[in-house]
Structure formats: structure tokens, C-alpha cells
């Protein structure tokens, strides 16, 4: 599986050139620009965002990056808090730049930031004179994010890079709206990707669609739609992964007929075919099994994933099903606690899944995600309702116990899991209490007052 993901950046060169052109404009004109990239799942939104992130880092820029998730839609400022925390981790907590930024952000504000950014909690002491009411503290928290970002911008251009924006929490969306509309004279480049996600509740869909409809009218906003690959691009992708195989037009055509040129689907298809011996490495070259026909090609992405999962040993399957209940992104530490396993055992199991290219490690230590969102969904649905309910409840309890000294860290996430285990004792009460905790951090009815 070392050939995955495809190392060559296929197609989308025109869109990538457009993204670079917009970034150059951010630098030359000292003006904030935002790009919204959209398309169906698996079309390459995350890949093109990764490419532009690498380009900007090469130009000396700073990056605040985070994947959104339906598990965190109730966690205020999740995208910004997680992105800033990851940025601080990448530099190191003792980095002089971080120290300088936090010295310039007023202490009452940085104290509020420390509630939901653990990395700051290790640096900033709680303000002793902060006796403000909840409304004032919510304002300070909103302003703290703005001040941190603007102070960071004094050091370098910033790329704010959010994936799966359709799952974003309300506070992150409002902060994003504020930056785009009110901080236009900044060297800030915002790139967000989204797709249609029918699994979200109606309220979440309506909130995101309303924001996008409004923001898309701003003169500093550009929208880019990505589509599937053409046959020649799909052929190039196959050949980049398995050199020589793409030259078989017949084989590429069989793959294309099923995948319709969806890059993620193509990769999952090729993984399946190599595991099933249709693609093999022989005499120092990649080859296709003789006499391959359409019957050798799985008919759907679901068939592919289910077939690959059947090959898993029981230990690996059990653990990654638990991971799927945690969410698209998961931590080894939580897996260890809910399964009552030692860290070495959990790491070994996750490494097996990683070698099969089912999961991948994120930049933040100890965090992983499912490479294909369909994999997570299929794994999740392999549990019956009673099993899922019990697992959600166990995850929620684990999160609440682990963060009992500061529930702000996980209030929305734990509430999500409690809400999916209503039959369990006190689950509904616990969910409600945790959501009341998130309301202490953000009230959408106050946003107009923040902006002034």
C-alpha cells in the first residue's frame, strides 16, 4: 500500500494556478481573500487544499488548519481553537513568536482562550481580575480569537484552511464571516472546502447554506467547483500509482466506467484490486492479471470497502469500529480507555489499519482520521442500534471523566455522544448540562454586538 495516496497531483492544475494567483494578490494588495471549494465527496478538495498549504508554507506563511466534523458541531470555535492549537504544537510552545503574540493579546482575552485551547492553558495564567458576567466573557473570547489572528498576521501571511465546512460549529462560522467582511485589509488567505452532506440535521444544513449564500456575494470571495477526472486524467492517475498499468486503455476504461473518474473511488478500487491479486508486482514491474473482465471489478464503493474490511483480523476490526463510533477523527488515548487496552496494543492495531490505508495519522500527535469517510460510515453501521448506543455512552463518559477539570474542552463532543445514547441512565440530562456549558462560550444572538 506504499503507492497510496497518489503522489502526483493530477488534473486541477488550472484551479491550483487560480489559488496561487489569489494568494499573490493577498500579498501584493494587503487584502484578505477567501475561496470556497466545493464538489461531491472524494473529488479532490482536500488534496488541492494540501497542495496550496505546502505552497504557502514555502512562501513563509503561517497555516491554521482543521477538519470539521459532525461530532463537533456543538463545540464553539472548534475549528479555530483546534487549528490554532495545532499551529502552536507545530512551532513548539516555547517559540518566541507564540510568547510575543500572547503578550500582546490582553490577559482577560487570553485567559478566555485558555478555556478551549489547552496549549495556551500551559502558558497563560488565569486573570485574577476577571469577574465579568457571561455575556462580557463571550465577547472577550470572540475578540481574543480576532486579536490572536491579527497579531499572528503581523509576523507573516496567514492561510486559514478549513475542510468539511458544512459541519462547522456556529461560532467558527460567525468568526469566519467577521474576518471576511470586517478584516479586509489583512494578509490573510482563507480557503474552505465543503460538500453536500445529507447526514447532517436540517438546522445545521440551513445555517451553513445561509452563511455561504451571504458570504459568496462579497467582492473578496471566490467560489471554485471541482469535478471528477476525465478519462485521460484517470488513466494518468492509475499510471502514477502503478507505473505501466495505466498504459492499458482497456483496464483504465473498466476502472473509469465504475468510478466515473472520482479520485477517491479510483484509489479505493486500486487498493481492492491489489489485495485481490488482480494487480500484482512481478518481474520488477506492476502487472494486471491475465484475462481481466468487468466481473473482476467491484460494482460500487460500498462493495469495495465491505470487501476490504472482511480481510481484517478480529482485533483490528473491533478497534476500528470503535474508532468509527468516535468519529471521522479519533484519538488513540480515547480508544485506549474505552477498550481498556494499553497504548502499545492500541498503537499496533492502528498501525495495521494505517498500513492498509484505512486510516492516516494527522499532524497532531496521537490523532488519526479515516482516509475515506465512507469507510467510517460502513464500519459504524456494522453495529446494531443497541451496540452503537452503548458505545456512544461509553465514549461520552470517558470524555467527561478525562476532562472533568475543564469540560469546555469536550462539552459539545461529549453531548453529541450522550445524545445518541438516550436509553442510558442520565444520558439526556448529561447532554443538556454539557450543552449549557457550551452556551457559556457563545450566544449567536450576541454576534451583532461583537461586531459593533
N, C-alpha and C positions, 0 to 999 in steps of 0.2 A: 504493500500500500504506500510505498515511498514515493510513488509517482503522483500522489494526490496531496493537496489540490493542484490543479494545472498551474504550472509556474509561469507560463506565457500569458500575457494579457491579450486576450482575443477580442476582436471587434471593439466597439465602444471607444475607439481612438478619437473619433470626432467629438464625442461627448467629453472625453478626458481633456482634449485640447480646449474645449469651451470652459471647463472648470479651471484650467490653468490660466486662461485669458482673464477670467473674472478675478482670480486671485491677484494677478498682476495689476488689475485695476484697483483692487483694495489697497495695494501698496502705493501706487502712483498717486491716487486721488485722496488717500487717507479717509476712505469711506467704507462703512460696513456694507457688506453684500451677503445675501442669503440665497441658497439654492435648495430647492426641494426636488429630490429624485424619487420617482415613483414608477411602479410597474408590478407585474404579478410576482408571486413568490418564486425565488430561485433564478431570477433573470439576471442577477449580477450587480444589484445595488450595493451590497456590502463590499464586493470586490473593488468596484470603482472608487468607493469611499476610502478603502485601504490604500489604493494607489495614490490618491490625492493627498492622503495623510503623510505618506512617505515622501512625496514631492515637497510638501510644505516644510516638513522637518529638515529636509535638505537645504531649504532656504532660511533656516534658523528660526522657524516659527514654533510656537507652543501649541499643544493639542489637548483639548478637553473632550474626551471620547467616552461614550457609554451606549450600550444596547438597552433599549427599553424592553419591558416585559409586562404581560398582563397581570403577573403576580404583584407588580409594584405600582399599579395604577392608583392606589390609595396612599402611597408614600410621598408626602410633599417634598418637592425639589429632588426627587430621586436621581434624575438624570444629571443635574448639575452637581449634587453632592457626591455621587459616585464618580463622575468624571473628574472633578477637582481632586478628590481623594486619590484616584489612580494617578493623576498628574504629579501629585506630591510624592507618591511612592516611587515614581519613575526618577524623580530628581534626588530623592532622599530627604528625610525630614529635616536634617541639619543643613540643607542647602541654603546659602546666604540669601538667595532670591526669595525663598519662602519666608524666611525670617523678616526680610525687608518689607515684603507685602503685608504680612500680619502686623508689623509695627505701624504701618500707615493706615490700616483699617481700624477705626475706633474700637476700643476694648469692648464696649457694650455690644457692638455688632459681632465681633469675632467670638465673643462668649456665646452668642446665639448660634453661630455657625458650628461651634464645637459640639452642640447638641446632636447634630446629624452627620458631622464629618469627623470620625474617630481620629484621623491623623492630626487634626487641629487640636483636639482634646488633649493630646500629649504635649502641646506647646503652650497653649493659651490658658492662663488661669482664669477662673470664673470671676467676673466683675463683681466686686463686693458692694458696689453702689447701685446695682441693677435691681430696682424694686418696681419696675414698670408693670402695668397691667398687661393682660394677654394681648390686647389689641396693639399696644405700643411695641411689645416684643415681636409680634408678627411683622410689623413694619420694619423693625431693626433687622430681622432675618432677611427679608426681601432686599433691603438696602445693602446688607452685608455681602450678598452674592454679587450685586451690581458693583460695589466698591472693590471686591476682590478681583473681579474680571477686569475692571478698568485699570487697577494697579498692575495687574499682570501684563496688560496691554502696553504699559509704559516700558516694559523690558523688551517685548517682541510682538510681532503679529500673532494673532490667536486664530486657530481653527477650532470651532465648536462643531463636533461631529457626532450626531445622534442617529442611531439606526432604529428601525421599527417605531417611528414617532407616533404611529396611530395608537400605541399603547401608553403614551406618556401621561404622567400624572398632571393634574390641573395646574399646580404651582409651577412646574417646569414649563408648561405651555405658556402661562402668563408671563413668566420671566423672559421666555423666548420672544414673545410678542413685544414686550417692553424694549428689549435690546434692538430689535429690528426697526421699531418705529421711533424710538426716543434717543438712541445712541448711534446715530448715523455717521458721525464724524470720528470713527474709530477704525484702526487697522484690525478689524475682526471679520472673519470669513466663516459663515455658518452654513454647514451642509447637513441636511437631514434627509433620511430616506424613509419611505413609508409604502405600505401596500394595503389592499383591501383585506380586512380580517373579520370574517363573519362570526368568529367565535367570541368576539367582544360583545358586551352588553350594549343595548341601544343608546344609553346615555353616553357611554364612552365614545361611541362612533359619532354621535351628534356633536359632542364637544370638540373633537378633533376636526371634523368637517367644517364646522363654523369658523374655527381659527384659520384653517387653511384657505377658506373662501375669502376671508377678510385680508389675511396677510399677502395672499397672492396678487392683490391689487396694488401693493406698494411698489414704487419705482425701483427700489433696491432689491427686489426679489425676482428670481428666475426659476422656472419650472422645467425639468427635463424628464421626459418619459423614456424608459428603457424597454426594448422589446427583445424577443427571442433571437437567437442566431440564425442567419441564413445557412443554407446547406454547405456552402463553401467555408463559412466560418466554423461551423460544427465539425467539418472534416479537418480543418486546421487544428482545432482543439483536440480531437482524437489523436492526431499525429503528434501533437506536442506532449501528450501524456504517454502514449506508447508509440515511439518513433517507428515509422514504416507501415503501421497498420492503417493509418489514415489514407494511404495511397490506394487502398481498396475501396473504390467508389461504391461497390455493391454493399460492403459491410457498413460504410458510413451512411448509405441510404437506408439500410434497415434500422440503424440507430435513430436516424433523423425522423423516420416515419412514426416511431413511437413517442419520441421525446419532443417532437416539434421544435427542436433547437433550443430547449430550455437548458442552460448550462449546468444547473444543479442536478437536473434529471439525468443529463448525459453522464456526469461524474458517478452518480449512484448506479446507473446502468453498467458502466465500465467496471466498477468495483464488484458488482454481482457477477459479471461475466468472467472476471479473472478468478473469483472464488469458485466458480462452477466449471473451470477448465476450458471455457470457450476461448479465452485469451490466455496464452501461455508463453513463457520465456524459454526458448530452445535454440541451441547453437548460437548463443550470444546475440539473439535478436528476438523481438516480440513477434508472435505469430498468431494467426487465427486458426481455430480447429477446422480441419477439412470438412467440406460439405455442410457448412453452417446454413441454416434456413431461418425463416421467420419464426418457426416453432422454438428455436433456441433463444429468442429474445423475449424477456418478460413483457407482459402486455401493459403494465401500469407501474407507477412509482410505488403504490401500496404493495403490489406483489413483490417488487424488488426488496423493499425494506423488510417485509414479513419473511421473505426467503432468507435474507441475511441474518435476521435475528434468530432463526431456527438453528443456525450453526453455532450459536453461543452456548458455552457451558452454563450449567445451572447457577453457579455462583455469580458469574458476570451478569447474566440476565436478571437475576433477582436484584442486584445492586443498581443496575442502570434503570430498572423500572422504578426503584425508589427515587433515583435522581430525577426521573421524568415527572414524578409527582411534585418534587420540589419546584421544578420549573425549567424553562429553557436554559437558564444559567443556574449553576449549583456550586456549593462549596463542599470540599472534602470533609471539613470539620463537622458539618451538619450530617452528612452521610455516616460518618463515624459514630455519631451519637445516636441517631435513630436506629441504626443496625447493631449498636453495641459491639462494634468491631474496633480493633486497634488500627492506628493510622497506617502502619506498614501494609496491612492486609488490604485496606481500602485503596491505597495508592497503587498496589499491584493490580487490583481488579480494574481500576480506572485506566491504568496503562494498557491493559488488554483491549479495552474499548477504544482507546486512543489509537492503538496500532491498527485496528480495524477501520479507522476513520469514521467512527460513530460520534465521538466527542473530540473536542480540541481544548487545549489549555488557553486561558485568557492571560492578558498581561498582568493582572493582579494575582499574586501568588495564592495558590490553593483554590482557584476558581476555574471552572470549566463550563463549556456550553455544548449543546448538541449541534453538530455541523448542519444537519438538516432538520428543520422544525417538524417535518412530517414524521421523523423518527421518534421524536418526543411524544407526539400525539398518538402514534400507533402503540408505543410502549405503555403509555398511560391507559389506553383503552383495553389493554390485556388484563387489567384488574377489573373485577366486578365492582358494583357500587359499594358494597359493604367493605371490601378491601381498600378501595380508594378513600372512603370516609375515615376509616381507622388510621390510614397513613397520613392523611391531611391533618388529623387531630394530633398525631404524634409529632409531626413536623412543627405544628403551631406551638405545642407545649415545649418542645425542645428550644425553639427560638425564644419564647417568652422566658424560660428559665435561664438560658445562656445570656440574655441581655436584661435581666431583671433590674440591674442598676441603672440602665438607661434604655427604656422601652422605645424612645424616639427612633433608635437605630432600626427597629424592625416592626414598628407598630402596624403599618399598612400591610406588610408581608404576612405577619402572623394573623392579622384579622382576615386576610384572604383565605388562609388555610382553615381557620376556625369556621368561617362562613360556609365552607364546603364539607363540614362535618357536623351538621345541625343536630343529629341524633345523639351526639356525645354530650356527656354531662357538662353543663355550663358553657358549652361552645358558643351559643348565641350571645350570652352575657359577656363572655371574654372578647368576642368580636366587637361588640358595641363599645365596650370600655376602651379597647385599643383604638377604634376609630375616633373616639372622643379625644384621645391623645394626639392624633394627627391634626384634629381641628385646632389644637393649641398652636400649631405651627403655621397654618394657612387657612384663610377665610376668603373665598372668591368674591364675596360681596364687598370686601375692603380694597380690592385691587385699584379701583379708580382713585382712591385716596392715596395709595402709594405713589401713583404716577403724578398726582397733583395737577 
